[in-house]
Structure formats: C-alpha cells, structure tokens
Amino acid sequence: MMATATLRKNGYGNYPAAENILKCVFEGMQLPMDKALAVETRYFAKTFATPQARGMIGSNFVSRQALAKGGEWAGKAAAPAKVAVIGAGMMGAGIAYAQAARKISTVLIDVDPAAAERGKDYSRKIVEKAVGKGRMSEAAAQELLDRIETATGHERIGNVDLVVEAVFEDVALKLDVIRLVERTLGADTIFGSNTSTLPISTLAEASHRPENFIGIHFFSPVDRMELVEIIRGRQTSDEAVARAVAYAVALGKTPIVVNDSRGFYTTRCFGTYIYEGLEMLVEGISPALIENAGRMTGMPRAPMEISDDVAIDLSLRAIQQTRAALSDAYEVRPFVPVIEALVAAGRLGRKAGAGFYDYAADGSKRLWSGLAELAPLARGAAATPDVEILKRRLLHRQALEAARCFDEGVISDPRSADVGAIMGWGFAPWTGGPLSYIDGIGAARFVAECDELAAQLGDRFAVPPQLRAMALRGEAYMSLGG
C-alpha cells in the first residue's frame, strides 16, 4: 500500500513498468510459482508494448549510446590535447575541471589573476571532497590540479588545439574577446563559444577564420550535466564540427549537433515550457494548479519553480536581447510585464530568496501571495480548467517547438532531438523525448489537438508544414532517420 502511494506521488502514473511490477508482486504472492511467472510474463509483454517503453528504450539506451560515441561524426577527428578556457567564472571553472578530470591539459584565463585562481579553486574543492571520502588518492588529485594552469595573458594560448570562450552572456563582450584572442591563435585552432542563446553566425563575424568558429554549449553544472550542444554557424566547416564533437566525447559528454538559430535547439524549446506556464498565469489560472500540472507531466520542475531556479532576470535579459534583435518582428506576450515587475521588485528567483516563490531559511518554499496582484485569478468555471488540458498544453507546446526546429533544419536527427531534450532540459523522460512523444500519440492526432489549441489560444500552437504533411502520410519521426 505504501509503495503504491509513493509510486503515484513520484511518477504521477507516467511509468507503467513500475506500476506493473507492483501488480506482479501483489498478484504473484497469491499464486503458485508457475502461475505467478505466467502473470509476470504477461505484464512484461503488456509493458513492452507501451509507447513509454518504446520511447524510453529508444532514447535512453539505443540513441544515447550512439550519440555518446559521436554519432555520425564518430572517428572523424582526434580529441584535443590542450585546451584554453577564457573566463574563470562558474561555467569556465566547471569546464576547466571537466577537462582536467579527463586528462586534458588546460589553461584557465581571466583578466584578474585572483579570479583565475578562484576558478581553479572550484576544482580544488571537488578533489578535496573526493579525497576526503576516499574516492580519489591525494596523488591523483594533485595530478588533476597540475593539469590546470592559470593565466591572465592571451599570449599563453598560442599552442592550444581548442579555445573555449566562457565569458558573460553579452554580445559586445564576446565579440571583444573573440577579436582579442584570435590574434594569438594558430591557423588550425578551433574557437568555441559557450553560449546558450546568442547566434553563432553573429559572433563569428568577429572571427578572421569563421570556418574554425563554432558554438559549444555546456549545461550547468558542467561536472554533472552530460549533454553538450554543438552549434554550427553558417560558415563552420565539417572539420570544426568533427573536432568539437571529438572534444565533447573526450570529456565523457553526449554531444548533439544543431544548426545556428536564436536559442539554438535546447534553450529555444525549453523556454516554451516556462512561457506556457506564464501564459496560463496571466489567463487567470491558479498558480498552484499550473505548478501541479507541470509536475504531473513528468517534468523535473514546475514552470514557475524552474523559472526561479534559472533566475528571472536572466529570462528577462534573454527576452530583451531577442526583442532588440528582432525589432518590430518580436511579439511581446502578455506575461512579459509580470517578469518585468518581479525583476523591478528585486524578486529574481531562488538566488535572491524571492521570485514566483518565497524561500524560507529552512529551505522550504511556497508560492508568493503577491502573484494575485500581478495576475488576478479568473472567476467562474473557466478559472479551473481540466488539469489534463493544462498538461497537454505544457507538453504539446514543447514538442511543437521541437517539431518546428526539425522543420526549419535547426536539428536534423530525431535521435539528437529526443536525447537533447531529455538530457538538456529534462523533457518528460517517460515520453522518450518530444518527437517520440508525437510519435507515441500519432502525428494525425497530435496535429488535430494542436489545431484545436491554436483555435483557442493562438499561433503559438500552429503546426509546421512538415509535421502536417507527416500526419497526412501516416509517418513517424523515428522512421525518418538522421
């Protein structure tokens, strides 16, 4: 009885395997062994035939293992022996540790010598903790730290195979760093920019060798997140892509290769989850209902909860940069004033102890009561929509954006789309990924449901031409190949 309650609390009914295992135990205990085994066999067959089993096996095992070896780029380039990391902040420090842990010589550079050492301190703390727990010898820890050289001058990086720029997410700053660093690089050195939103082709305009310029998007925290998004600019060469993939594989990461686009693939799709939750908020739907619906989809966090984790001011900065880049083509959504009001009030998210949630000293949190003033609750029957409709909106919106990325050529491999979604932003793992989610529902039914949502809520649920054509032909994404 307790296991059933725990399963429901943690899985929300999304994982039939766990539920069927409990049924086997309950029913099997009341039967002779041969009949109990027959019951188990039938439950296994029933589980194996579910969309969840097909999606999870395909993405979490088959596709992920293939991509972890480099996918179609496997064996086409050698891993770098020495890499320079520009910027010793949180991301740069994490990248430096990830490299040193995989025996890659590292030069960690920052304009401030103290900042560069603080960046190396990140690695010191990790290895000291590992030594203290007996997971690493003192000699191995020292060897790892000796692989990280700190510096302030860019002249120290002339002989590296790869440069990873990891400075603050600001176009002007990154362009200045690119121009400055490229003066000291060899002709064959690859320049990788760690960015989650800024178009790589725009940054490559500051490069003298745009064919060697590429995006390498790490996820935070770098030492725990296994995905790396490799972004190909308009002029990026095949050799640069192959070398970037080999670098990611050498780090023990799983790389996916995407083409340049604002927000690329992962950030672009992930944002729709938060934004759809905020669309619901300004419609007057109860914040608690929105958050619970988000958790019930199988996403790791609810929409406003994860917005707090990411930092609300960071979301606003991304919106502002997109608005500046697109100018009149940018559509200001009704929820943007809510984000602006929170930032103006200093409610920046978890890091500030206040955002959509209030955070107590004991680590507990609860939704901020002031949300009712920013987004008044709707009255009447429309105020409490069916939670299944809310779940559908949250998942369909993300899957639809992934389909648009596939339609536009931002991503061309369905395996990468699914694995990148699960590993990158935690898209409901039980689905196998957004494209497998569409396949599991069936393209025709998915399109019909999106058309219904588009009629009610607008063009953000408009179906791209490729998916509509697939629905008419009865095709599935996983049959298209990479």
MOPEZI-V420271 format. One record per residue. SS is DSSP state (h for helix, s for strand, l for the rest). Layout:
ss
SS
SS
This chain:
ss
l
h
h
h
h
h
h
h
h
h
h
l
l
l
l
h
h
h
h
h
h
h
h
h
h
h
h
h
l
l
l
l
h
h
h
h
h
h
h
h
h
h
h
h
h
h
h
h
l
l
h
h
h
h
h
h
h
h
h
h
h
h
h
h
h
h
h
h
l
l
h
h
h
l
l
l
l
l
l
l
l
s
s
s
s
s
l
l
l
h
h
h
h
h
h
h
h
h
h
h
h
l
l
l
s
s
s
s
s
l
l
l
h
h
h
h
h
h
h
h
h
h
h
h
h
h
h
h
h
h
h
h
l
l
l
l
l
h
h
h
h
h
h
h
h
h
l
s
s
s
s
l
l
h
h
h
h
l
l
l
l
s
s
s
s
l
l
l
l
l
h
h
h
h
h
h
h
h
h
h
h
h
l
l
l
l
l
l
l
s
s
s
s
l
l
l
l
l
l
h
h
h
h
h
h
h
l
l
l
h
h
h
s
s
s
s
s
s
l
l
l
l
l
l
l
l
s
s
s
s
s
s
l
l
l
l
l
h
h
h
h
h
h
h
h
h
h
h
h
h
l
l
l
s
s
s
s
s
s
l
l
l
l
l
l
h
h
h
h
h
h
h
h
h
h
h
h
h
h
h
h
h
l
l
l
l
h
h
h
h
h
h
h
h
h
h
l
l
l
l
l
l
h
h
h
h
h
h
h
h
l
h
h
h
h
h
h
h
h
h
h
h
h
h
h
h
h
h
h
l
l
l
l
l
l
h
h
h
h
h
h
h
h
h
l
l
l
l
s
h
h
h
l
s
l
l
s
s
s
l
l
l
l
l
s
s
s
l
l
l
h
h
h
h
l
l
l
l
l
l
h
h
h
l
l
l
h
h
h
h
h
h
h
h
h
h
h
h
h
h
h
h
h
h
h
h
h
h
l
l
l
l
l
h
h
h
h
h
h
h
h
h
h
h
h
l
l
l
h
h
h
l
l
h
h
h
h
h
h
h
h
l
h
h
h
h
h
h
h
h
h
h
h
h
h
h
h
l
h
h
h
l
l
l
h
h
h
h
h
h
h
h
h
l
l
l
h
h
h
l
l
l
